[in-house]
Amino acid sequence: MGTVVAMLAACSSKPTDRGQQYKDGKFTQPFSLVNQPDAVGAPINAGDFAEQINHIRNSSPRLYGNQSNVYNAVLQEWLRAGGDTRNMRQFGIDAWQMEGVDNYGNVQFTGYYTPVIQARHTRQGEFQYPIYRMPPKRGRLPSRAEIYAGALSDKYILAYSNSLMDNFIMDVQGSGYIDFGDGSPLNFFSYAGKNGHAYRSIGKVLIDRGEVKKEDMSMQAIRHWGETHSEAEVRELLEQRTRLSSSLNRNLLHR
């Protein structure tokens, strides 16, 4: 929890240079308790955090319930009291300094988001790309290429999207909101399992092929590549990542 708070409380008064909080030599343990984080002022994105908590409460009640003590301490108590980093401890919130991969506190975080996918209940028009629920796992499941070729029964199809790349992005992110385009509430499709094949980075494939520079690689770069290449080329690229996740239709999100 402290890690989240330390990032939330980051202030724009200081640059986010490498080792910003490093002062007295290399860190000697994975985590160090920091009762006075090197940040001043109130959080710059407190409103965004509150909105995120509301989305979690609506779309994933179980996750919210499991972490409600954390959310309440941060949102209901500390932030509403002004969000002063000097007073976190009195609300039961600890901030921790991470050692990082180089012992200087430099830590790489991976961020995920939940995309909104346009889809239909049946295959029609541009909506040709199946989104599957998790089938019974009896041994190793088909690869991505085999699934694209129709290896799974139609009974496992939850919806059809209008973009193979959108399906892939939802697969990578682990969940997505499905908009069926009929005015009904968004459906939240969450992670249900994977096919058991080895992981391979599509981004690295593009870098190795010289399609995208390493310093330019991002999810946006992958999407742009897909928008500027044929469907056959996109499919061939995505098939390099043989691992594929399946979805579970769990909740409705009222717009």
Buried (B, 14 or more C-beta within 10 A) or exposed (E): BBBEBBBBBBBEEEEEEEBBBBEEEEBEEEEBEBEEBBBEEEBEEBEEBBEEBEBBBBBBEEEBEEBBEBBBBBBBEBBEEEBBBEEBEEBBBBBBBBBBEEBBBBEEEEEEEBBEBBBBBEEEEEBBBBBBBBBEEEEEBBBBBBBBEEBBEEEBBBBBBBBBBBBBBBBBBBBBBBBBEEEEEBBBBBBBBBBBBEEEEBBBBBBEEEBBEEEEBEBEBBBEBBEEBEEEEBBEBBBBBBBBBBBBBBBBBEE
